[in-house]
Amino acid sequence: MNDLRFALSQLLKNPGFAAVAALTLALGIGANTAIFSMIDAVLLKNLPVKDPEQLVALAASFDAAAQHKSSAMLGQGRPHPNESAQPALAAIMRSAA
């Protein structure tokens, strides 16, 4: 109990230090909460869809010779097993561009 009284008296003697300490704590707690909320929403929670493992990501790129390349990834980051889908994906991406 004596330690708490001593700490409080020291903070009252130095209000500038007390304000800086409180502001530092508030910024640290706020930043920690914001970062955790972002990581929780992006990495930890499942997507709000019925079957997230059935989602497919489409990507298109061009190499130095302007050759079009496309790829498909399943929801878990695995390559699409149906290689014959590549021409269809390229056609979809060309029409979307």
C-alpha positions in Angstrom: 0.0 0.0 0.0 2.9 2.3 0.8 4.3 1.8 -2.7 1.0 2.9 -4.3 1.0 6.1 -2.2 4.6 6.8 -3.1 3.9 6.3 -6.8 0.8 8.5 -6.7 2.7 11.3 -4.9 5.5 11.1 -7.5 3.1 11.3 -10.3 1.3 14.3 -8.7 4.7 16.1 -8.2 5.5 15.6 -11.9 2.3 16.1 -13.9 4.2 16.3 -17.2 5.7 12.9 -16.7 2.3 11.5 -15.7 0.7 12.8 -18.9 3.5 11.4 -21.1 3.3 8.0 -19.3 -0.5 7.9 -19.7 -0.3 9.0 -23.3 2.3 6.3 -24.1 0.2 3.6 -22.5 -2.9 4.7 -24.3 -1.1 4.8 -27.7 0.5 1.4 -27.1 -2.8 -0.2 -26.1 -4.6 1.3 -29.0 -2.0 0.3 -31.5 -2.0 -3.3 -30.1 -5.8 -3.5 -30.3 -5.8 -2.2 -33.9 -3.2 -4.6 -35.1 -4.7 -7.6 -33.4 -8.2 -6.7 -34.8 -6.7 -6.5 -38.4 -4.8 -9.8 -38.0 -7.9 -11.4 -36.5 -10.2 -10.3 -39.4 -7.7 -11.1 -42.2 -5.9 -14.2 -41.0 -7.7 -15.9 -38.2 -11.4 -15.8 -39.1 -12.9 -17.9 -41.9 -14.4 -16.1 -44.8 -18.1 -15.4 -44.4 -19.1 -17.9 -47.2 -20.8 -21.3 -47.1 -17.8 -23.3 -48.4 -14.6 -21.4 -48.3 -12.6 -24.4 -49.5 -14.4 -24.1 -52.8 -13.3 -20.5 -53.5 -11.0 -20.1 -56.5 -8.6 -17.2 -57.1 -7.8 -16.2 -60.7 -4.6 -14.4 -61.7 -3.2 -13.1 -64.9 0.3 -11.8 -65.8 2.4 -11.0 -68.8 6.0 -12.0 -69.3 8.7 -9.9 -71.1 7.5 -11.1 -74.5 3.9 -10.0 -73.7 2.8 -13.7 -73.5 -0.3 -14.0 -71.4 -0.2 -16.4 -68.4 -3.1 -17.3 -66.2 -3.4 -19.4 -63.1 -6.1 -20.6 -60.7 -5.8 -21.4 -57.1 -8.2 -23.3 -54.9 -9.4 -21.9 -51.6 -6.6 -23.6 -49.6 -3.9 -22.2 -51.9 -3.5 -25.4 -54.0 -3.1 -25.2 -57.8 -6.3 -26.1 -59.7 -6.1 -29.8 -60.6 -7.9 -29.3 -64.0 -5.2 -28.1 -66.3 -7.7 -27.9 -69.2 -9.3 -25.0 -67.4 -6.3 -22.8 -68.3 -7.5 -21.8 -71.8 -10.9 -21.0 -70.4 -9.4 -18.9 -67.7 -7.3 -17.0 -70.2 -10.4 -16.3 -72.2 -12.3 -15.0 -69.1 -9.4 -12.8 -68.2 -9.0 -11.4 -71.7 -12.7 -10.5 -71.8 -12.6 -8.9 -68.4 -9.6 -6.7 -69.3 
